[in-house]
């Protein structure tokens, strides 16, 4: 018999997928360049040329048996050492390669981090607005995702609701900063307060509450801001990272979990993730990409286009009267819809070839997400469409 | 709290790992070229040059945003179409791309195939001797692995024991042909008889018993033999494949599940695997390697060295009086040890710098495995060591 759990998932509609399919279909009618598709978070900039040159170089020069050989199940030691050193240099940490577990992107990282620090039935708390894939990511581990309602004032943490939900059942707390979909970076103050609460409650409940920090957008920051590193504030932190966004390599599936060196049994936790991977069928990410990202651990693609796009959209949206927190990073912006039902709002936008994503599935109804990882020229053209949409559909605002 | 299930696994000893560590340590003493390390199944031949050339070409010529972009969750359609066509051409099948789910090697393939066709608590039967990683692969899905004792006469299927164990609880049967560790290929007769029993029992129990066929060694065949394709005999077959061995790409983690087109809901099963991957953190294999293996779907590395090595070892072992079924393929040979306790036997072999793996963990005590994916020159030199080992330790045979 086919597994009921997975078969039942097929009947669940994905709003993002439906919108993306609409965009593709509409693109065939009027030319995709005329569809303002803000639905998908696919990087729109190339990997740096030196990264490509390096791949070509090692493919041409290295012994192919070694180059394409099995990676140890925890990842290639030399690659892990280089990544640890880069994190130490940038965030004043003390990782060694033994604190790093190589994964197929952040999805793989979260799958292993959560399985490592939870037992079936434990709760994992995340904060709205949140990336909707957290639901299967967490719930398929055997733990249960619970989501803390959003603080829509500034999209920092809603601490009142958080403290109510932080019961003895909670084994881990999952954060995502800078955040998909809000674009907001958690401040030092937020991280400090979060750490304090987690320390107190770990003490009170007599078990560690782990912090799983999902940071694929860590390097995409605006207005000259720098990102506090969550593990600096709390030693029970598992940092989940992906090179998908910083190096524009989403299809190559490469990332890691870094366990805080001062976390008890930190190296054991990495070895446990190796055991976990035997059951998930995850194994390691591709050896070639482990070697290459480690070589360029401090490098990013030219991420400046995302800031350019953000500025155009933020100015246009606020001018049109939208309530909108200015993003600190990522390639998302998260305004309040002009009517309560953001699904209805986004449906109306389709008439103007604007593909906006209602935020119900992000745990924040009434808002919508725009993923502006598209060409600036298109962002500029979309401003007219936005204006026409708002003026026509919401004339009395 | 750290997950007990995975932490407990750390205390389990891996014989293969211990032996491999011994080999490395001994290599530092006397030079690794003097250690006859038959412990690990790592390909010892390079990927074909045209494969490397193709990677270099697309890295240099293709748009990097597209090349390294997200793969759809079921795999890149064009790649899947090419792989389907190759299977159709070679094995007279009727796959389309919609019957193929791209995976990170055979481990990823089995993880998704088993989750797709079992419910927690169901049994999966495999046949000794079997690859010991099947234990975590299957048991971590929620199903339970049960193993049918070996037919040590010719390492085909022990049908008497199989029929006893094939109860109503069995949701799937897992085969591996040609087999790790025996090197034996299941004959057409075996596959026909297996299919007949599975059909009868599926009918009797009122539910499909799926066949999961793990075929990473499919192209490594000796003595001019051709491999029957298991799915040709049974329409409820999920074929799990890896390019690790045929193209010598084990570190790049690339393979697939192909669902028999006549299997009810075959295309749905592939879509279900996409849902499963959301929870395993598996996602897709690297886009670059999906594209490249599809381009060379009919190609293999120069696999002839494995046959050369097999012939040298088979002749030497039989001459020394070992009981040994001649392998039809793979890079393994599986002789009977010269005493009942094959662990003791393999320990004695270490004195002669021969790293042999006792087969207890393969479900076949009293035998041992040699993985002869090493240089032929070393295989030749090892014959003297084997001779000395046998003559010194077992003089009265």
Interface residues (C-beta under 8 A of the other chain):
Chain A: X1 X2 X3 X4 X6 X7 X9 X10 X42 X43 X44 X45 X46 X47 X52 X55 X56 X59 X60 X63 X64 X65 X67 X68 X69 X70 X71 X103 X104 X105 X107 X108 X109 X110 X111 X112 X115 X116 X117 X118 X119 X133 X136 X137 X139 X140 X141 X171 X207 X208 X248 X249 X250 X251 X252 X253 X254 X265 X268 X269 X271 X272 X275 X276 X278 X279 X280 X281 X282 X283 X284 X285 X286 X287 X288 X289
Chain B: X1 X2 X3 X4 X6 X7 X9 X10 X42 X43 X44 X45 X46 X47 X52 X55 X56 X59 X60 X63 X64 X65 X67 X68 X69 X70 X71 X103 X104 X105 X107 X108 X109 X110 X111 X112 X115 X116 X117 X118 X119 X133 X136 X137 X139 X140 X141 X171 X207 X208 X248 X249 X250 X251 X252 X253 X254 X265 X268 X269 X271 X272 X273 X275 X276 X278 X279 X280 X281 X282 X283 X284 X285 X286 X287 X288 X289
